[in-house]
């Protein structure tokens, strides 16, 4: 079900003109869902914290 929802939402975004979709996974299960739909890693996000 998660793969069907992800695929449907991505399809709707692309149909409305989106050129890319950014997804972040929170564990191996969600990563596998995204890969099953056809998404592949395309970048990294870096989080920085400034100490006060």
ChimeraX commands (.cxc) that place a marker at each C-alpha (Angstrom):
marker #1 position 0.00,0.00,0.00 radius 0.5
marker #1 position 2.80,2.46,0.85 radius 0.5
marker #1 position 4.37,1.91,-2.58 radius 0.5
marker #1 position 1.03,2.56,-4.32 radius 0.5
marker #1 position 0.50,5.81,-2.38 radius 0.5
marker #1 position 4.06,6.97,-3.06 radius 0.5
marker #1 position 3.79,6.16,-6.77 radius 0.5
marker #1 position 0.41,7.90,-7.06 radius 0.5
marker #1 position 1.60,11.07,-5.35 radius 0.5
marker #1 position 4.79,11.22,-7.41 radius 0.5
marker #1 position 2.81,10.69,-10.62 radius 0.5
marker #1 position 0.45,13.53,-9.68 radius 0.5
marker #1 position 3.38,15.86,-8.98 radius 0.5
marker #1 position 5.07,15.07,-12.28 radius 0.5
marker #1 position 1.77,15.48,-14.13 radius 0.5
marker #1 position 1.51,18.98,-12.64 radius 0.5
marker #1 position 4.96,19.93,-13.90 radius 0.5
marker #1 position 7.32,18.96,-11.10 radius 0.5
marker #1 position 10.78,18.18,-12.41 radius 0.5
marker #1 position 11.98,16.36,-9.32 radius 0.5
marker #1 position 10.69,14.89,-6.08 radius 0.5
marker #1 position 12.72,14.82,-2.86 radius 0.5
marker #1 position 12.00,11.95,-0.51 radius 0.5
marker #1 position 13.70,11.24,2.79 radius 0.5
marker #1 position 13.53,7.83,4.38 radius 0.5
marker #1 position 13.56,7.22,8.11 radius 0.5
marker #1 position 14.62,3.59,7.97 radius 0.5
marker #1 position 15.35,0.67,5.72 radius 0.5
marker #1 position 11.65,-0.15,5.27 radius 0.5
marker #1 position 10.77,3.22,3.77 radius 0.5
marker #1 position 13.97,3.22,1.69 radius 0.5
marker #1 position 12.91,-0.10,0.15 radius 0.5
marker #1 position 9.42,1.26,-0.60 radius 0.5
marker #1 position 10.90,4.23,-2.48 radius 0.5
marker #1 position 13.29,1.99,-4.40 radius 0.5
marker #1 position 10.45,-0.40,-5.30 radius 0.5
marker #1 position 8.59,2.54,-6.86 radius 0.5
marker #1 position 11.70,3.46,-8.86 radius 0.5
marker #1 position 13.37,6.22,-6.87 radius 0.5
marker #1 position 17.14,6.16,-6.53 radius 0.5
marker #1 position 19.49,8.22,-4.33 radius 0.5
marker #1 position 20.35,11.50,-5.96 radius 0.5
marker #1 position 21.74,13.68,-3.22 radius 0.5
marker #1 position 22.54,14.09,0.41 radius 0.5
marker #1 position 21.34,16.46,3.06 radius 0.5
marker #1 position 23.69,17.85,5.68 radius 0.5
marker #1 position 22.37,19.08,9.00 radius 0.5
marker #1 position 24.45,21.61,10.93 radius 0.5
marker #1 position 23.91,22.93,14.43 radius 0.5
marker #1 position 25.56,26.04,15.74 radius 0.5
marker #1 position 26.55,25.97,19.37 radius 0.5
marker #1 position 25.40,28.94,21.41 radius 0.5
marker link #1:1,2 radius 0.2
marker link #1:2,3 radius 0.2
marker link #1:3,4 radius 0.2
marker link #1:4,5 radius 0.2
marker link #1:5,6 radius 0.2
marker link #1:6,7 radius 0.2
marker link #1:7,8 radius 0.2
marker link #1:8,9 radius 0.2
marker link #1:9,10 radius 0.2
marker link #1:10,11 radius 0.2
marker link #1:11,12 radius 0.2
marker link #1:12,13 radius 0.2
marker link #1:13,14 radius 0.2
marker link #1:14,15 radius 0.2
marker link #1:15,16 radius 0.2
marker link #1:16,17 radius 0.2
marker link #1:17,18 radius 0.2
marker link #1:18,19 radius 0.2
marker link #1:19,20 radius 0.2
marker link #1:20,21 radius 0.2
marker link #1:21,22 radius 0.2
marker link #1:22,23 radius 0.2
marker link #1:23,24 radius 0.2
marker link #1:24,25 radius 0.2
marker link #1:25,26 radius 0.2
marker link #1:26,27 radius 0.2
marker link #1:27,28 radius 0.2
marker link #1:28,29 radius 0.2
marker link #1:29,30 radius 0.2
marker link #1:30,31 radius 0.2
marker link #1:31,32 radius 0.2
marker link #1:32,33 radius 0.2
marker link #1:33,34 radius 0.2
marker link #1:34,35 radius 0.2
marker link #1:35,36 radius 0.2
marker link #1:36,37 radius 0.2
marker link #1:37,38 radius 0.2
marker link #1:38,39 radius 0.2
marker link #1:39,40 radius 0.2
marker link #1:40,41 radius 0.2
marker link #1:41,42 radius 0.2
marker link #1:42,43 radius 0.2
marker link #1:43,44 radius 0.2
marker link #1:44,45 radius 0.2
marker link #1:45,46 radius 0.2
marker link #1:46,47 radius 0.2
marker link #1:47,48 radius 0.2
marker link #1:48,49 radius 0.2
marker link #1:49,50 radius 0.2
marker link #1:50,51 radius 0.2
marker link #1:51,52 radius 0.2
view
